[in-house]
Amino acid sequence: MYINSEGIILRQVKAASGRRMLLVFTKKYGKISAGSDISEKGRGKAALALRPFTYGQYEFFKNRDYYNLNSGEVKKSFFRIGEDLDKYFQASIAMEITEKALPDELPQPKIFNLLVDFLTALETRERKHETLLLAYEIKLLSLLGTAPVTTQCACCGSREKLSFFSVADGGMLCDKCKELRQDKLIFKPGFDIVDVISFFVKNPMGNFSKIALNKDAAMELQAIIRDYMAYYLDISHLKSEDVIDGKF
């Protein structure tokens, strides 16, 4: 059976005999693994469409549990992301988080559109790319139904004195509930985390083209979101961040 869908190449691995194994996030069919005999050495439309970050139109042959990518055509290559090391790393982190967060073969068109919007915004952004990544991560959590509670205390429902963020409780804590908790994954942000998260969730990715958190707030929020993702999505180790930290 032949199927067609828009897709984004999340990952590519060289296999034996010149074949390639691709992980593709398709709009119609979700995340799928597919083999392909298309050689990337060529300069044709199909060859260019195999590269990571590429947004394209793809044709697959499906045989029960196996997919083969027969052809592809680039809709947008996002080539400028590959020309900037920081953009490349931020995009790689977003791709890896997306891969780990999504189950196989479950259509997620809203998340697909969000990833396209993220890559589009990242390609044209000039600096402080980590703000875009944070926006993507928080909006992804929202679409997955695991966004933190920010409008009231996650324990008692109070809307007053929301000074702490508890990973285990799933959001903000009031001062009274904080005194009853001994969990280590409780943070007291040095910035208005409620306003930041709410803004990221409510606004489209295109609105962040000239908005940036200061470095300290971005680092603090990223640490919180990483612990949150590890707790709720079991995403605790990112190879992309190892590269950034010089661990390879």
N, C-alpha and C positions, 0 to 999 in steps of 0.2 A: 504494500500500500504506500502510495506517495502522498506526502503531506508538505505543506508550505507554511512558513511563518516568518515574521520579523524576529530577529534574535540579536543577542549581544554575546560575543565570544568572551567567556570568563577565563578560560585556560586552554592551553594547547600542549600536548606531549607527543614527542616523536616516538613512533613504534617501529616494529620490525618491517623490513621490505619497503621502506619509504612511506608506510602508512602513518597517519596522525590520528591521535585520539583527542577529541574536542569536548569541552564542557560548554554547552550553549544554554543561555537563559532565553528561552523563546517566549513570545508574548502569548501564543495560543496554548502551548503545551507545558509551560513551566521549564524547569531545569532538566536538561537531558544530556546524556553522554552519547557521543556518536563517533564512529570511525569514518575516515575519509582517505581516498587514494589521490586526492588532488595535491599536486606538488606545489609547495609555497615558493619554489625557485622561479616559477613562471611569473609573468607580469600581467596575466589576464585578470578579469574581474573576480573569478572564483578564487584565485590564489591570494589576492589582496584581502578578500573577505574572511580569510582564516586567522588573521592576526588578532591577538588579544585587544580588548577595548573596542573592536570594530562593531558597529551597528549596521546590520545588513538584512537582506531578504534571502532566506535559505530554503532549499528543497531537500527533504530527507526521504529515504526509503525505510519504512518500518516493517520489520519482520518479527512479530511477537514482541520479545523483550529487547530487540536489538535495533539500533538506528544507524544508518549510513548517510553521511552528508554527501549528496550528489552534486550540488551546485550552490553557489552563493554570489550575491552581488552587493557591493558596498552601498549603503545609504549615507553613512557618515563614518569616516575613519578615525576622527579625533587625533590626527597625526601630531598636532602641536603638543598634546600631552606627553608624547614620547620624547619631545625635544627639550623638556624641562624636567630635571631630576626630581624636584620636589613635587611637581604635579604628578609625575609618574608614580611616585611612592604613595601619594594620597589616593590616587585612582586604584592602585594595587590593593591597598587596605580595604577600600570600598568593595572591590570585586570579591576579595576573600571573605569578608563579612557576609556579603550577599550569598555567596556559595554555601557557607556554613549555616546560614539562617534559614534557607529555603529547603523544603523537602523535594524529592525528585518527582517530576511529572505532575506537579500541581500548578495550574495556571494562576499567575499573580500579575494581572495586567497593570494594576495601579503601581506595584513595586517596579515593574518593568519600565513604565513611563517615568517613575521617579529616578531610576538609574540613568536613563537617557538624559533627563533634565540635569542631573548632577554632572555627568560627563560634559554636557554642553556648557554649563556654567564654569566648570573647572578649566576647560580649554581656553576660555577667554579671560579668566581672572588673572591679575598680574601679581598679587602677593597675598600673604596670609591665607593660604589654601586650606589650612586646618579648620578654619571656621566653616567652610563649605562641607568638609568631611563630617564635622559635628552635626551640622544641619541634616545631612543625609542620614546619619546614624539615628538621630532622634526621630526623624520622619519615618524611617524604616520601622523603628519600634512601635510607632503609632499605627502604621498600617498592619503590623503583625498582631496588634491587639495587646501589646505588652508595654505600652507607654507608662511612665511613672505618674502617680497621682500628684498633682501640683496645686489644685484649687482648695484642698482641705487636708487635714491631718489624715494620713493613711490608716491610723489606728482608731481614733475617736471621732473623726469627722469635723473637729473644730476648724474654723477658718482664721483663728487668731494666733499670733506668735508662732508662725511656721518658720522656725530658724534652722531646722536640721533636715538632712536627707538620709533616709534609711534604705539601703539596698534591700535588705531582707523583708521590710514591710512594704516595699514597692512605691516609695515616694516620700513626701514631706512629713515631718513629725512636728507637733507642737512641743513647746518647752516641757509641759507636764508629762507627756508620753515619753519624751527622751529620758527623763529621770527614772523611768521604769525599765529601760532597755540597757542591756550590757553588751549588745552586739558590737563587734569591732567595725562592721561595715556601716558606720554612721558618720556622716560628714557634716561639718558646719561651713558651708560655702562662704567664701569671702566676696561674693558678688550676688546679685539678685537672680538666683537660679530659676525661680518661678517664672519671672518675666522672660528670661532667655529661652527656657524650654517651651513656654507658651508661644512665643514669637516664632520659634523654629517650626513648631507643629502647624500653626495657622497660616503661614505665608508660603507661597510657591518658591521653588528653588531659584527662579529668576530674580526674586527680590533681594537676593543676597550678594549681588554683583559688587556692591561697594560697601557692604557691611562686614565688620570684622571685630571679633572680641580681642581684648588686649591679651598679651602672651600669658600672663599669670592665670587669668580667668579661663582661657582656652585649655591650658594644661590641667587645671583643677577639674574642669568639667569633663575632659577626656578621661581622667583617672576614674571619676565617678561612673561614667558611661561604660568604661571597660569592665569594672566590677559588676555593674548592672547586667551587662550582656553575659558575663561569665555565670552569673547566678540564674538568670532566666532563660538564656538561650544556649548555655553550655559552650559559649565561645570564649575560651580562656587563653588561647595562644595563637598569635598571628605570625606566620612566617614572614609576611611583608614587613612587620615591625622589627623583626630580627635583622633584616637587611639594613633598615634605617639606623638601628643601633650598632651596626658594625659587627654583628655576631657571626656573619659568614665570611 
